[in-house]
């Protein structure tokens, strides 16, 4: 990246979060001559990637997952492993000489005239010309408020804590949630020696092959993302019937709602990295959704009671933005999500940007890279105009 000259504001742009989205924005701002300071509450960049389960690889291709100004090395392969994503993020920060302050958590952001004040650890009060919130789509693990959960004495953990199947060798494990994380953990357990693996499913997901005849699902997502919902739903149905087996006999019927319809409701399709074969082989048993915990057992929606040795809740995450921004009018919606993202600011909060709070079928890292450039361009344009 070549750094261009730019009018320098009195205060830097603060980027909250040192994950891929935050680093991409900081690098794009630096390219335009704008000072950006990344505030990361952990002790290193890419904190969430460091704690993901060992088996994880990007579901998007290497070529379509690089951030602005640095391609992912070809040596990392087509589907980049978790550890290599961390190495790439470290190299990215080093190459662009990003200004990163670790061990600093921002608790509250306030508007102060044309500027922003960030309240952070150690009593810090930091003043910024703009703020980019990049704390992550998957921030705080979420557990449903199941009846009886507080009294349950069995082994219960969130998927965030899962690393590999070794601790579950020979055990009866229930995985709750059939999103990408739950599906992959279930397959990992089945392949890694768990005695029995059950997958609790409330809403049947759309399952897609990561590649079909060599064509990545991500490229299809890019091609169809702007097509009408009904068209994409129909295309998804046709492709599914042509290239995916019918798992109805195994408890996974074809979804009633179309792929695009579900995506607009917030549910991305599950990319198959072993679940289909595990279900067909009986290594992963699909069961009804969890309704409650009672007398040391798990009560399922169909009335079945089971007593697994361990329960892994792949039940998603919250954005957890309310403590940081909930006091600001017109910034978060009723579900605690940003009302806008990318290069747009909330009407009542000019200079406040959100990066990485969508989960598109075209690939999150690809969209992070695109939005980073847009955000940086918007901020730099405002600085050049003296705003």
Secondary structure in CASP SS format (residue, H / E / C, confidence):
PFRMAT SS
TARGET T0000
AUTHOR 0000-0000-0000
METHOD secondary structure of the structure
MODEL  1
X C 1.00
X C 1.00
X C 1.00
X C 1.00
X C 1.00
X C 1.00
X C 1.00
X C 1.00
X C 1.00
X C 1.00
X C 1.00
X C 1.00
X E 1.00
X E 1.00
X E 1.00
X E 1.00
X C 1.00
X C 1.00
X C 1.00
X H 1.00
X H 1.00
X H 1.00
X H 1.00
X H 1.00
X H 1.00
X H 1.00
X H 1.00
X H 1.00
X H 1.00
X H 1.00
X H 1.00
X C 1.00
X C 1.00
X C 1.00
X C 1.00
X E 1.00
X E 1.00
X E 1.00
X E 1.00
X E 1.00
X C 1.00
X C 1.00
X C 1.00
X C 1.00
X C 1.00
X C 1.00
X H 1.00
X H 1.00
X H 1.00
X H 1.00
X C 1.00
X C 1.00
X C 1.00
X C 1.00
X C 1.00
X C 1.00
X E 1.00
X C 1.00
X C 1.00
X C 1.00
X C 1.00
X H 1.00
X H 1.00
X H 1.00
X C 1.00
X C 1.00
X E 1.00
X C 1.00
X C 1.00
X E 1.00
X C 1.00
X C 1.00
X C 1.00
X H 1.00
X H 1.00
X H 1.00
X C 1.00
X C 1.00
X C 1.00
X C 1.00
X E 1.00
X H 1.00
X H 1.00
X H 1.00
X H 1.00
X H 1.00
X H 1.00
X H 1.00
X H 1.00
X H 1.00
X H 1.00
X H 1.00
X H 1.00
X H 1.00
X H 1.00
X C 1.00
X C 1.00
X C 1.00
X E 1.00
X E 1.00
X E 1.00
X E 1.00
X C 1.00
X C 1.00
X C 1.00
X E 1.00
X E 1.00
X E 1.00
X E 1.00
X E 1.00
X E 1.00
X E 1.00
X C 1.00
X C 1.00
X E 1.00
X E 1.00
X E 1.00
X E 1.00
X E 1.00
X E 1.00
X H 1.00
X H 1.00
X H 1.00
X E 1.00
X E 1.00
X E 1.00
X E 1.00
X E 1.00
X C 1.00
X E 1.00
X E 1.00
X E 1.00
X E 1.00
X C 1.00
X C 1.00
X C 1.00
X C 1.00
X C 1.00
X C 1.00
X E 1.00
X E 1.00
X C 1.00
X C 1.00
X C 1.00
X C 1.00
X C 1.00
X E 1.00
X C 1.00
X H 1.00
X H 1.00
X H 1.00
X C 1.00
X C 1.00
X C 1.00
X E 1.00
X E 1.00
X E 1.00
X E 1.00
X H 1.00
X H 1.00
X H 1.00
X C 1.00
X C 1.00
X C 1.00
X H 1.00
X H 1.00
X H 1.00
X H 1.00
X E 1.00
X C 1.00
X C 1.00
X E 1.00
X E 1.00
X E 1.00
X E 1.00
X E 1.00
X C 1.00
X C 1.00
X C 1.00
X H 1.00
X H 1.00
X H 1.00
X H 1.00
X H 1.00
X H 1.00
X H 1.00
X H 1.00
X H 1.00
X H 1.00
X H 1.00
X H 1.00
X C 1.00
X C 1.00
X E 1.00
X C 1.00
X E 1.00
X E 1.00
X E 1.00
X E 1.00
X E 1.00
X E 1.00
X C 1.00
X C 1.00
X C 1.00
X C 1.00
X C 1.00
X E 1.00
X E 1.00
X E 1.00
X C 1.00
X E 1.00
X E 1.00
X C 1.00
X C 1.00
X E 1.00
X E 1.00
X H 1.00
X H 1.00
X H 1.00
X H 1.00
X H 1.00
X H 1.00
X H 1.00
X H 1.00
X C 1.00
X C 1.00
X C 1.00
X C 1.00
X H 1.00
X H 1.00
X H 1.00
X H 1.00
X H 1.00
X H 1.00
X H 1.00
X H 1.00
X H 1.00
X H 1.00
X H 1.00
X H 1.00
X H 1.00
X H 1.00
X H 1.00
X C 1.00
X C 1.00
X C 1.00
X E 1.00
X H 1.00
X H 1.00
X H 1.00
X C 1.00
X E 1.00
X C 1.00
X C 1.00
X C 1.00
X C 1.00
X C 1.00
X C 1.00
X H 1.00
X H 1.00
X H 1.00
X H 1.00
X H 1.00
X H 1.00
X C 1.00
X C 1.00
X C 1.00
X C 1.00
X C 1.00
X E 1.00
X E 1.00
X E 1.00
X C 1.00
X C 1.00
X H 1.00
X H 1.00
X H 1.00
X H 1.00
X H 1.00
X H 1.00
X C 1.00
X C 1.00
X C 1.00
X C 1.00
X E 1.00
X E 1.00
X E 1.00
X E 1.00
X C 1.00
X E 1.00
X E 1.00
X E 1.00
X E 1.00
X E 1.00
X C 1.00
X C 1.00
X E 1.00
X E 1.00
X E 1.00
X E 1.00
X C 1.00
X C 1.00
X C 1.00
X C 1.00
X E 1.00
X E 1.00
X C 1.00
X C 1.00
X C 1.00
X E 1.00
X E 1.00
X E 1.00
X E 1.00
X C 1.00
X C 1.00
X C 1.00
X E 1.00
X E 1.00
X C 1.00
X C 1.00
X C 1.00
X H 1.00
X H 1.00
X H 1.00
X H 1.00
X C 1.00
X C 1.00
X C 1.00
X C 1.00
X C 1.00
X C 1.00
X E 1.00
X C 1.00
X C 1.00
X C 1.00
X C 1.00
X C 1.00
X E 1.00
X C 1.00
X C 1.00
X C 1.00
X E 1.00
X C 1.00
X C 1.00
X C 1.00
X C 1.00
X C 1.00
X C 1.00
X C 1.00
X C 1.00
X C 1.00
X E 1.00
X E 1.00
X E 1.00
X C 1.00
X C 1.00
X C 1.00
X C 1.00
X C 1.00
X C 1.00
X C 1.00
X C 1.00
X C 1.00
X H 1.00
X H 1.00
X H 1.00
X H 1.00
X H 1.00
X H 1.00
X H 1.00
X H 1.00
X H 1.00
X H 1.00
X H 1.00
X H 1.00
X H 1.00
X H 1.00
X H 1.00
X H 1.00
X H 1.00
X H 1.00
X H 1.00
X H 1.00
X H 1.00
X C 1.00
X C 1.00
X C 1.00
END
